[in-house]
Amino acid sequence: MAFLETYGSLLLTETGKTLIMTFIPAIISYLVGIPLGVLVYVTFPGMNSIAPNKPLSTTLDYGINITRSIPFIVLLVAIIPFTKLVAGTFIGVKGAIVPLTIAAIPFVARMVQGSLSELDKGVVESARAMGATNSQIIFHVLLPESLPSLVRGMSITTINLLGYTAMAGTVGAGGLGDVAIRYGFHRYQGDVMLATIIILVVLVQIIQAIFDLIARKIDKSK
């Protein structure tokens, strides 16, 4: 009881910051990552390619791979000037959203490309045979058919971002990661460290359960 009186308000506040740093970048990364992933997929040259464009596909592919290969903590520091330009600061929740979003976009794009690649090629061929245009194939065939996979992928993205917020906390972003570092590591308060771990585990379980439920409902509605 004394622990909650002392740290309850702090943990509640920082949990709120962690959720903001998780879900805002997740939403933005999907708004950008889905079109990017679709573009990589449809321009990839091959027998079933919708709009083959090797130079564009190769450029996007390399760009995604390069961005994904940079460890988040390195990216966080490397783009500080850009973060300050966009957000006006590189610390706090506002400053963390920019690098978190940039880190998530290529991850989402690659996941979208993978989800689309798993679809039965016969579905696209059937749509083509019926006279569907490229945009109709994308919006009425590819995206609806891959929606359950995209939803499950969003759970992975969101949980990864939750982990990234802990790293962002080491450079002044706040959140549960910051609490764990300040109290659990620097002050050797194991009870606070344990509390942050428990909260993070609970958040991960809730996020996974919600997205799994949504994906199952979408699957059944087909």
C-alpha positions as CSV (number, residue, x, y, z in Angstrom):
1,M,0.0,0.0,0.0
2,A,2.8,2.4,0.9
3,F,4.5,1.5,-2.5
4,L,1.3,2.6,-4.4
5,E,1.1,5.8,-2.3
6,T,4.7,6.7,-3.1
7,Y,5.0,5.5,-6.7
8,G,1.4,4.9,-7.9
9,S,0.9,8.4,-9.4
10,L,4.4,8.3,-11.1
11,L,3.8,4.9,-12.6
12,L,0.3,5.9,-13.9
13,T,1.6,9.1,-15.5
14,E,4.6,7.3,-17.1
15,T,2.4,4.5,-18.4
16,G,0.2,7.1,-20.1
17,K,3.3,8.6,-21.7
18,T,4.5,5.1,-22.8
19,L,1.1,4.4,-24.5
20,I,1.2,7.7,-26.3
21,M,4.7,7.0,-27.6
22,T,3.5,3.6,-28.7
23,F,0.2,4.2,-30.4
24,I,0.8,7.5,-32.2
25,P,3.9,6.2,-34.0
26,A,2.1,2.9,-34.7
27,I,-0.8,4.7,-36.4
28,I,1.4,7.0,-38.4
29,S,3.7,4.2,-39.4
30,Y,0.8,2.2,-40.8
31,L,-0.6,5.2,-42.6
32,V,2.8,5.6,-44.4
33,G,4.0,2.0,-44.3
34,I,1.0,0.4,-45.9
35,P,1.2,2.5,-49.1
36,L,5.0,2.1,-49.1
37,G,4.7,-1.7,-48.8
38,V,2.0,-1.9,-51.5
39,L,4.2,0.2,-53.8
40,V,7.2,-2.2,-53.3
41,Y,5.0,-5.2,-53.9
42,V,3.2,-4.0,-57.0
43,T,6.4,-2.6,-58.7
44,F,8.5,-5.7,-58.0
45,P,9.3,-7.3,-61.4
46,G,7.9,-10.8,-62.0
47,M,5.3,-12.8,-63.7
48,N,2.5,-11.7,-61.4
49,S,3.7,-8.1,-61.0
50,I,0.9,-5.5,-61.2
51,A,3.0,-2.5,-62.3
52,P,6.6,-3.6,-62.7
53,N,9.2,-0.9,-62.2
54,K,12.6,-2.3,-61.3
55,P,14.4,1.0,-60.6
56,L,11.7,2.2,-58.2
57,S,11.3,-1.2,-56.6
58,T,15.1,-1.6,-56.1
59,T,15.4,1.9,-54.7
60,L,12.6,1.4,-52.2
61,D,13.9,-2.1,-51.3
62,Y,17.3,-0.8,-50.5
63,G,16.0,2.2,-48.6
64,I,13.8,0.0,-46.4
65,N,16.7,-2.5,-45.7
66,I,19.1,0.3,-44.8
67,T,16.7,2.0,-42.4
68,R,15.8,-1.3,-40.8
69,S,19.4,-2.2,-40.3
70,I,20.1,0.8,-38.0
71,P,19.7,-0.1,-34.3
72,F,17.0,2.1,-32.8
73,I,19.2,3.6,-30.1
74,V,21.7,4.7,-32.9
75,L,18.9,6.0,-35.0
76,L,17.5,7.9,-32.0
77,V,20.7,9.8,-31.6
78,A,21.7,10.1,-35.3
79,I,18.5,12.0,-36.3
80,I,18.4,14.4,-33.3
81,P,18.8,17.5,-35.7
82,F,15.9,16.2,-37.8
83,T,13.8,15.5,-34.7
84,K,14.4,19.0,-33.4
85,L,13.4,20.4,-36.8
86,V,10.2,18.5,-37.0
87,A,9.1,18.4,-33.3
88,G,10.9,21.4,-32.0
89,T,12.6,19.2,-29.4
90,F,14.4,15.9,-29.1
91,I,13.4,15.1,-25.5
92,G,10.2,14.2,-23.9
93,V,7.2,12.4,-25.5
94,K,7.1,14.9,-28.4
95,G,10.7,14.3,-29.3
96,A,10.4,10.5,-29.1
97,I,7.5,10.2,-31.6
98,V,9.6,11.2,-34.6
99,P,12.4,8.6,-34.3
100,L,9.9,5.9,-33.2
101,T,7.8,6.6,-36.3
102,I,10.8,6.6,-38.6
103,A,12.0,3.3,-37.1
104,A,8.5,1.7,-37.5
105,I,7.7,2.7,-41.1
106,P,10.2,0.4,-42.9
107,F,9.2,-2.4,-40.5
108,V,5.6,-2.0,-41.5
109,A,6.4,-1.7,-45.2
110,R,8.3,-4.9,-45.2
111,M,5.5,-6.6,-43.2
112,V,2.9,-5.4,-45.7
113,Q,5.0,-6.6,-48.6
114,G,5.2,-10.0,-47.0
115,S,1.5,-10.2,-46.3
116,L,0.7,-9.4,-49.9
117,S,3.3,-11.9,-51.2
118,E,1.5,-14.7,-49.3
119,L,-1.8,-14.2,-51.1
120,D,-2.9,-16.7,-53.7
121,K,-1.8,-15.4,-57.1
122,G,-4.9,-16.8,-58.7
123,V,-7.0,-14.1,-56.9
124,V,-5.1,-11.4,-58.8
125,E,-5.3,-13.3,-62.1
126,S,-9.1,-13.7,-61.7
127,A,-9.5,-10.0,-61.0
128,R,-7.4,-9.2,-64.1
129,A,-9.5,-11.6,-66.2
130,M,-12.6,-9.8,-65.1
131,G,-11.1,-6.5,-66.3
132,A,-10.1,-5.0,-63.0
133,T,-7.7,-2.0,-63.1
134,N,-4.5,-1.9,-61.1
135,S,-6.1,0.3,-58.5
136,Q,-9.1,-1.9,-58.2
137,I,-6.9,-4.9,-57.7
138,I,-5.0,-3.1,-55.0
139,F,-8.0,-1.7,-53.1
140,H,-10.6,-4.4,-53.7
141,V,-8.5,-7.6,-53.8
142,L,-5.0,-7.3,-52.3
143,L,-5.7,-5.1,-49.2
144,P,-9.1,-6.8,-48.2
145,E,-7.6,-10.3,-48.7
146,S,-4.5,-9.5,-46.6
147,L,-6.4,-7.5,-43.9
148,P,-6.2,-10.3,-41.2
149,S,-2.5,-10.6,-41.7
150,L,-2.0,-6.8,-41.6
151,V,-3.9,-6.6,-38.3
152,R,-1.8,-9.4,-36.8
153,G,1.3,-7.5,-38.1
154,M,0.1,-4.4,-36.4
155,S,0.3,-6.2,-33.0
156,I,3.9,-7.0,-33.7
157,T,4.7,-3.5,-34.7
158,T,2.9,-2.0,-31.6
159,I,4.7,-4.4,-29.2
160,N,8.1,-3.6,-30.9
161,L,7.3,0.1,-30.4
162,L,6.5,-0.5,-26.8
163,G,10.0,-2.0,-26.4
164,Y,11.5,0.9,-28.3
165,T,9.9,3.4,-25.9
166,A,12.1,2.0,-23.1
167,M,15.2,2.8,-25.1
168,A,13.8,6.3,-25.8
169,G,13.5,6.7,-22.1
170,T,17.3,6.5,-21.7
171,V,17.6,9.9,-23.5
172,G,14.9,11.8,-21.7
173,A,11.7,10.7,-23.5
174,G,10.1,9.7,-20.2
175,G,7.8,6.7,-19.9
176,L,8.2,3.4,-18.1
177,G,11.7,2.9,-19.6
178,D,12.8,6.2,-18.0
179,V,11.3,5.1,-14.6
180,A,13.1,1.8,-14.8
181,I,16.5,3.4,-15.5
182,R,16.2,6.2,-13.0
183,Y,14.8,4.2,-10.1
184,G,15.5,0.6,-10.8
185,F,19.1,1.1,-12.1
186,H,20.5,4.3,-10.8
187,R,18.9,4.1,-7.4
188,Y,18.9,0.3,-7.0
189,Q,15.1,0.2,-6.2
190,G,14.2,-3.3,-7.3
191,D,10.5,-2.9,-6.4
192,V,10.1,0.0,-8.9
193,M,11.9,-2.0,-11.6
194,L,9.7,-5.0,-10.9
195,A,6.6,-2.8,-11.1
196,T,7.6,-1.4,-14.5
197,I,8.3,-4.9,-15.8
198,I,4.9,-6.2,-14.7
199,I,3.1,-3.2,-16.3
200,L,4.9,-3.7,-19.6
201,V,4.1,-7.5,-19.6
202,V,0.5,-6.7,-18.9
203,L,0.4,-4.1,-21.7
204,V,2.0,-6.6,-24.2
205,Q,-0.6,-9.2,-23.3
206,I,-3.5,-6.8,-23.7
207,I,-2.2,-5.5,-27.0
208,Q,-1.7,-9.0,-28.4
209,A,-5.2,-10.2,-27.2
210,I,-6.9,-7.2,-28.8
211,F,-5.3,-7.5,-32.2
212,D,-5.8,-11.3,-32.2
213,L,-9.5,-10.8,-31.4
214,I,-9.9,-8.3,-34.2
215,A,-8.0,-10.5,-36.7
216,R,-10.2,-13.5,-35.8
217,K,-13.4,-11.4,-36.3
218,I,-12.2,-10.2,-39.7
219,D,-11.4,-13.8,-40.7
220,K,-14.9,-15.0,-39.7
221,S,-16.6,-12.2,-41.5
222,K,-15.2,-13.3,-44.9
